Amino acid sequence: MSRFAAVPGLALALALVPALAHAVKPPAPEERKQLVIISFDGAHDNRLWEKSLEMGKRTGAHFTYFLSCTFLMTRTEGGRSYQAPGQKAGRSNVGFAQSREEIQARVRHIWQAHQDGHDIGSHACGHFDGKGWSEADWKQELSSFHTAVANAWKAGGIDKEEPQGWADFAAKDIKGFRAPYLSLSDGLLPALKQDGFTYDASLVTKGPGWPSNAEGMPRFGLPLIPEGPQQRRVIGMDYNLFIRHSMGVENRKDSVAFEERAFEAYRKAFEAQYRGDRIPLQLGFHFVEMNGGAYWRALDRFLTETCGKPDVACVSYAQALPMIAKQKKADRSAF
């Protein structure tokens, strides 16, 4: 993650208006569910698919998996025909599946996640920086994504095992997007809207924030959260902690110390909202266990401690959207 577009979130502040005799008192923050939204970018490592799905079942959390589509094709079968805007055919910044067997395991995990109520989103295909892409460029990349998902079981050589409902899932149920590198261009939003996406999660906000509204599309942002001895702010994503803690160089020796710092950062960011205005807390992760798995262990501890609270909901972006809309409606009707 080298480039981030910082866009302030939309605060859902209630306007001050004269009291009316029939006015209903607005819901107090403690009466609202505190939303915790956890997402994973890439979604490729099959071992971490298994680990995250087990974590979700154990803690009661639902996740959003932003899938990179080149992990649904091998370089020799499918990869050669994939071409990102401005790139030569067959290129990918994150590689391809290494075998048909790897694709087979991955599509089964994706389907299991979908059946378990998790949200599958798009992280485009080859993880290229789209800051200079036009609307047509984004549409080209999104088209490649949809084709790869639709053909995933065939790419794994198990098209006869494709479950009933996969085609509808591939065509209709992938509604969320996160741009690689959180890198945006003016062409992204119109391409997403034309392609039927219902939310974008590619922004960064100064702190936890409600989704903004861009031409009718909700746009979420990963927040800057205080971290470490000096409580300097960092994007609430494992990669950014990895860069801060070890300059992006794997350091297993200090893994436990990094885990503690990450866990305390997650916990304090949560507590600030839980005891405050209960703005949703968003945290982002990758299917890579950096610094010896420090950030995944911290996430597991955080979810185990947090998701069981009766006034907390650990939800996907897709689940959060109607809950936020309902709260906004309740806030407006309180006057």
C-alpha positions as CSV (number, residue, x, y, z in Angstrom):
1,M,0.0,0.0,0.0
2,S,2.0,3.0,-1.2
3,R,-0.6,5.5,-2.2
4,F,-3.7,6.4,-0.3
5,A,-6.5,8.8,-1.1
6,A,-7.6,10.5,2.1
7,V,-11.2,11.5,1.9
8,P,-13.0,12.6,5.0
9,G,-16.0,10.4,6.0
10,L,-19.5,11.8,6.2
11,A,-20.5,12.5,9.8
12,L,-24.0,11.7,10.7
13,A,-24.5,14.7,12.9
14,L,-28.1,15.6,13.8
15,A,-29.0,19.1,13.0
16,L,-30.2,21.3,15.9
17,V,-33.9,22.1,15.4
18,P,-36.5,23.6,17.8
19,A,-38.1,20.9,20.1
20,L,-41.6,19.7,19.1
21,A,-44.2,18.4,21.4
22,H,-44.4,15.1,19.6
23,A,-40.7,14.7,19.0
24,V,-39.2,11.4,19.9
25,K,-35.9,11.5,21.7
26,P,-33.1,10.5,19.4
27,P,-31.5,7.1,20.2
28,A,-28.7,7.5,22.7
29,P,-25.3,6.2,21.5
30,E,-25.4,3.3,24.0
31,E,-28.7,2.1,22.5
32,R,-27.1,1.7,19.0
33,K,-25.1,-1.3,17.9
34,Q,-21.4,-0.7,17.7
35,L,-20.5,-2.0,14.3
36,V,-17.1,-3.6,13.6
37,I,-16.3,-4.2,10.0
38,I,-13.4,-6.5,9.1
39,S,-12.2,-7.0,5.6
40,F,-9.4,-9.0,3.8
41,D,-7.7,-7.9,0.6
42,G,-6.5,-10.5,-2.0
43,A,-8.2,-13.5,-0.5
44,H,-5.7,-16.0,-2.1
45,D,-4.0,-18.1,0.6
46,N,-6.1,-21.2,1.0
47,R,-4.7,-21.9,4.5
48,L,-5.8,-18.4,5.6
49,W,-9.2,-19.0,4.0
50,E,-9.6,-21.9,6.4
51,K,-8.3,-19.9,9.3
52,S,-10.5,-16.9,8.7
53,L,-13.7,-19.0,8.2
54,E,-13.0,-20.8,11.5
55,M,-12.3,-17.5,13.2
56,G,-15.6,-16.2,11.9
57,K,-17.6,-19.2,13.2
58,R,-15.9,-19.1,16.6
59,T,-16.4,-15.4,17.2
60,G,-19.6,-14.8,15.4
61,A,-18.0,-12.3,13.0
62,H,-18.9,-11.9,9.3
63,F,-16.2,-10.6,7.0
64,T,-15.8,-9.0,3.6
65,Y,-13.3,-10.7,1.3
66,F,-12.0,-8.5,-1.5
67,L,-10.9,-11.0,-4.1
68,S,-8.1,-10.5,-6.7
69,C,-9.3,-12.4,-9.7
70,T,-5.9,-13.5,-11.0
71,F,-5.9,-16.1,-8.2
72,L,-8.7,-17.8,-10.1
73,M,-6.5,-18.6,-13.1
74,T,-3.1,-20.1,-13.7
75,R,-0.5,-18.2,-15.7
76,T,-0.7,-20.7,-18.6
77,E,-4.4,-21.3,-18.5
78,G,-6.3,-18.0,-18.4
79,G,-3.5,-15.8,-17.3
80,R,-2.1,-15.3,-20.8
81,S,-5.4,-13.8,-21.9
82,Y,-5.8,-11.5,-19.0
83,Q,-4.6,-8.0,-19.8
84,A,-4.9,-5.0,-17.4
85,P,-5.2,-1.5,-18.8
86,G,-1.9,-0.2,-20.0
87,Q,-0.2,-3.6,-19.3
88,K,1.1,-6.4,-21.5
89,A,-1.1,-9.5,-21.6
90,G,-0.3,-12.1,-18.9
91,R,1.0,-9.6,-16.3
92,S,-0.1,-9.5,-12.7
93,N,1.4,-7.6,-9.7
94,V,0.3,-10.4,-7.4
95,G,0.9,-13.4,-9.6
96,F,-1.6,-16.2,-10.5
97,A,-2.7,-19.5,-9.0
98,Q,0.1,-22.1,-9.1
99,S,-2.1,-25.0,-10.1
100,R,-5.7,-26.1,-10.9
101,E,-5.7,-27.8,-7.5
102,E,-5.1,-24.5,-5.8
103,I,-8.0,-22.9,-7.7
104,Q,-10.2,-25.9,-6.7
105,A,-9.6,-25.3,-3.0
106,R,-10.1,-21.5,-3.4
107,V,-13.5,-21.7,-5.2
108,R,-14.7,-24.1,-2.6
109,H,-13.6,-21.7,0.2
110,I,-15.3,-18.8,-1.6
111,W,-18.5,-20.7,-1.9
112,Q,-18.4,-21.8,1.7
113,A,-17.9,-18.2,2.8
114,H,-20.8,-17.1,0.7
115,Q,-23.0,-19.8,2.2
116,D,-21.9,-18.8,5.7
117,G,-23.1,-15.3,5.1
118,H,-19.8,-13.5,4.5
119,D,-19.5,-10.9,1.8
120,I,-17.4,-11.4,-1.3
121,G,-16.2,-8.2,-3.0
122,S,-13.9,-7.3,-5.8
123,H,-10.3,-6.2,-5.5
124,A,-10.0,-6.0,-9.3
125,C,-7.6,-8.6,-10.9
126,G,-3.9,-8.1,-11.1
127,H,-3.5,-5.4,-8.4
128,F,-2.4,-2.6,-10.6
129,D,-2.4,1.0,-9.6
130,G,-5.5,2.6,-11.3
131,K,-4.8,6.2,-10.4
132,G,-4.5,7.2,-14.1
133,W,-7.2,4.9,-15.4
134,S,-10.2,6.1,-17.3
135,E,-13.8,4.9,-16.9
136,A,-13.2,2.6,-19.9
137,D,-10.1,1.2,-18.2
138,W,-11.9,0.4,-15.0
139,K,-14.7,-1.2,-17.0
140,Q,-12.2,-3.4,-18.7
141,E,-10.7,-4.5,-15.4
142,L,-14.1,-5.1,-13.9
143,S,-15.1,-7.2,-16.9
144,S,-12.0,-9.3,-16.5
145,F,-13.0,-9.8,-12.8
146,H,-16.5,-11.0,-13.6
147,T,-15.4,-13.3,-16.3
148,A,-12.8,-14.9,-14.0
149,V,-15.3,-15.5,-11.2
150,A,-18.0,-16.9,-13.6
151,N,-15.4,-19.3,-15.1
152,A,-13.6,-20.2,-11.8
153,W,-14.8,-23.8,-11.5
154,K,-14.0,-24.5,-15.1
155,A,-10.5,-22.9,-14.6
156,G,-10.0,-25.4,-11.8
157,G,-11.0,-28.3,-14.0
158,I,-14.0,-29.1,-12.0
159,D,-16.8,-27.4,-13.9
160,K,-19.0,-30.4,-13.4
161,E,-18.9,-29.8,-9.7
162,E,-20.0,-26.1,-10.0
163,P,-22.7,-25.7,-7.3
164,Q,-26.2,-24.6,-8.3
165,G,-26.4,-20.9,-7.6
166,W,-22.7,-20.1,-8.5
167,A,-23.7,-18.4,-11.7
168,D,-26.2,-16.1,-10.0
169,F,-23.7,-15.4,-7.2
170,A,-21.0,-14.4,-9.8
171,A,-23.4,-12.2,-11.7
172,K,-25.4,-10.6,-8.9
173,D,-23.9,-11.0,-5.4
174,I,-20.5,-9.3,-5.7
175,K,-21.5,-5.7,-5.0
176,G,-18.5,-4.2,-3.1
177,F,-15.2,-3.0,-4.3
178,R,-11.8,-1.9,-2.9
179,A,-9.2,-0.4,-5.3
180,P,-5.7,-1.9,-5.2
181,Y,-3.4,0.4,-3.3
182,L,-6.5,2.4,-2.3
183,S,-5.6,4.3,-5.5
184,L,-8.5,6.1,-7.2
185,S,-9.3,8.0,-10.4
186,D,-12.2,10.0,-11.6
187,G,-13.2,7.0,-13.8
188,L,-13.7,4.6,-11.0
189,L,-17.1,5.7,-9.5
190,P,-19.0,5.8,-12.8
191,A,-17.6,2.4,-13.8
192,L,-18.7,0.9,-10.5
193,K,-22.2,2.3,-10.8
194,Q,-22.6,1.1,-14.4
195,D,-21.4,-2.3,-13.3
196,G,-24.0,-2.7,-10.6
197,F,-21.7,-2.2,-7.5
198,T,-23.5,-0.9,-4.4
199,Y,-20.6,0.3,-2.3
200,D,-16.9,1.2,-2.5
201,A,-14.4,0.8,0.3
202,S,-11.4,2.4,-1.2
203,L,-11.1,5.6,0.9
204,V,-9.1,6.6,4.0
205,T,-10.5,8.8,6.7
206,K,-8.9,10.8,9.5
207,G,-10.6,8.6,12.0
208,P,-13.5,6.2,12.1
209,G,-16.3,7.7,10.0
210,W,-19.7,7.0,8.5
211,P,-19.7,6.2,4.8
212,S,-19.8,9.2,2.6
213,N,-22.3,9.4,-0.3
214,A,-20.9,10.0,-3.8
215,E,-23.7,10.3,-6.4
216,G,-25.8,7.8,-4.6
217,M,-23.1,5.3,-3.8
218,P,-21.9,4.7,-0.2
219,R,-18.1,5.0,0.1
220,F,-16.3,3.6,3.1
221,G,-12.9,4.6,4.3
222,L,-10.3,2.8,6.5
223,P,-9.6,5.1,9.4
224,L,-6.4,6.5,10.8
225,I,-6.1,5.1,14.4
226,P,-3.6,5.9,17.2
227,E,-0.9,3.3,17.7
228,G,2.3,2.7,19.6
229,P,4.0,4.5,22.5
230,Q,3.5,7.9,21.0
231,Q,0.0,7.2,19.7
232,R,0.8,8.3,16.2
233,R,-2.0,7.7,13.8
234,V,-1.7,4.9,11.2
235,I,-4.1,3.5,8.7
236,G,-6.1,0.7,10.4
237,M,-4.6,-2.0,8.1
238,D,-2.1,-4.8,8.8
239,Y,0.2,-3.7,6.0
240,N,0.6,-0.2,7.4
241,L,1.4,-1.6,10.9
242,F,3.9,-3.9,9.2
243,I,5.6,-0.9,7.6
244,R,5.6,1.0,10.8
245,H,6.8,-1.8,13.0
246,S,9.6,-3.3,10.9
247,M,9.9,-1.1,7.8
248,G,8.2,-3.8,5.7
249,V,10.9,-6.4,6.5
250,E,9.7,-9.6,8.1
251,N,10.7,-9.7,11.8
252,R,9.6,-12.8,13.6
253,K,11.8,-12.2,16.6
254,D,9.6,-9.3,17.8
255,S,6.3,-10.8,16.7
256,V,4.8,-10.9,20.1
257,A,5.6,-7.3,20.8
258,F,4.1,-6.3,17.4
259,E,1.0,-8.4,18.3
260,E,0.5,-6.5,21.6
261,R,0.9,-3.1,19.9
262,A,-1.6,-4.0,17.2
263,F,-4.1,-5.5,19.7
264,E,-4.0,-2.4,21.9
265,A,-4.5,-0.2,18.9
266,Y,-7.5,-2.2,17.8
267,R,-8.9,-2.2,21.3
268,K,-8.4,1.5,21.9
269,A,-9.9,2.4,18.5
270,F,-12.9,0.3,19.4
271,E,-13.3,1.7,22.9
272,A,-13.2,5.3,21.7
273,Q,-16.3,4.6,19.5
274,Y,-18.0,2.1,21.8
275,R,-18.0,4.7,24.6
276,G,-18.5,7.6,22.3
277,D,-20.7,8.1,19.2
278,R,-20.6,4.5,18.1
279,I,-19.3,5.2,14.6
280,P,-18.5,1.9,12.8
281,L,-14.9,0.8,13.2
282,Q,-13.3,-0.6,10.1
283,L,-10.1,-2.6,10.1
284,G,-8.3,-4.1,7.0
285,F,-6.1,-7.2,6.6
286,H,-4.5,-9.2,3.9
287,F,-4.2,-12.9,3.3
288,V,-0.5,-12.7,4.4
289,E,0.7,-13.3,8.0
290,M,3.2,-10.4,8.3
291,N,5.7,-10.4,11.1
292,G,5.1,-13.9,12.0
293,G,1.3,-13.6,12.1
294,A,1.3,-10.8,14.6
295,Y,-1.6,-8.9,13.2
296,W,-3.8,-12.0,12.6
297,R,-3.3,-13.1,16.2
298,A,-4.2,-9.6,17.4
299,L,-7.3,-9.7,15.2
300,D,-8.3,-13.1,16.6
301,R,-7.9,-11.8,20.2
302,F,-9.8,-8.6,19.4
303,L,-12.8,-10.4,17.8
304,T,-12.9,-12.9,20.6
305,E,-13.1,-10.2,23.2
306,T,-15.4,-7.9,21.2
307,C,-18.0,-9.7,19.1
308,G,-19.8,-11.4,21.9
309,K,-20.9,-8.1,23.5
310,P,-24.7,-7.8,23.2
311,D,-24.5,-4.3,21.8
312,V,-21.8,-5.0,19.2
313,A,-22.2,-6.4,15.7
314,C,-19.1,-7.7,13.8
315,V,-20.4,-7.5,10.3
316,S,-19.4,-7.4,6.7
317,Y,-19.8,-4.2,4.6
318,A,-22.9,-5.7,2.9
319,Q,-24.5,-6.3,6.3
320,A,-23.5,-2.9,7.6
321,L,-25.1,-0.9,4.8
322,P,-28.8,-1.6,5.8
323,M,-28.0,-1.3,9.5
324,I,-26.5,2.2,8.9
325,A,-29.4,3.2,6.6
326,K,-31.9,2.1,9.3
327,Q,-30.0,4.1,11.9
328,K,-30.0,7.2,9.7
329,K,-33.7,6.8,9.2
330,A,-34.2,6.5,13.0
331,D,-32.2,9.6,13.6
332,R,-34.2,11.6,11.1
333,S,-37.5,10.4,12.5
334,A,-36.5,11.5,16.0
335,F,-37.4,15.1,15.3
